[in-house]
Amino acid sequence: MAGVLAGAALGATIAMILTTDKESRFKEKAADWLCDVFSGTKEKLSAVANNMRNKMDDTGEKVREKVTQVSDKMTQAKENMKDKIHEVGDKMMQAKENVKDKLDDAADKAQDKMNNMRG
């Protein structure tokens, strides 16, 4: 970028000289040189623009890949969470059945004791 600015400053200086120079030979050589400088600057700017475009494309692709990875991980986490919820639900149902069975057993024993006391 510094080279581009230096070239532009030098070009402006030469343009000023060209407007004051009366010899056409110097004007012609300076004009050719100035065209070469501007052509080179244009090529450099084009290369910089292409480089930036390529880097932006690469960055965009990396971002897309990362978003896909995160999305896949979130989907897997959701599935794992769903499985855990079902596991916990099944364990709670089993615990409920166990408590019910123990309460029924305790009620039966209490009834038996009551019957034995009456009898």
C-alpha positions, 0 to 999 in steps of 0.5 A: 500500500505504501508503494501505491501511495509513493507511486501516486505522489511521484506520478503527481510530481511528474504530472506537474513537471509535464505541464511546465516542461516545454521539451516534448521528448521528456514529456513523452518519456515521462508520460510513458513512465507514468502510464507504466506506474499507473498500470503497475499500480492497477495490477497491484491493486487488482492482486490485493483485491483478489487476495482479499476476496480469496481470504474472505471466501476462505473465512466464509467457508471456515465459518460455514464448517464451524456452524455445521459442526456446532449444529451437529453437536447441538443435535447430538446433545439434544438426542442425548438429553432426550435419551436421558429424560426417557431413562430418568422417566423409566427409573421414576416409574420403576421407583413408583412401582416399587413404592406401591408394592412396598405400601401394598405389602405394608398394608397387607401386613397391617391387615394381617396383624389386625385380623390376628388381634381380633381373632 
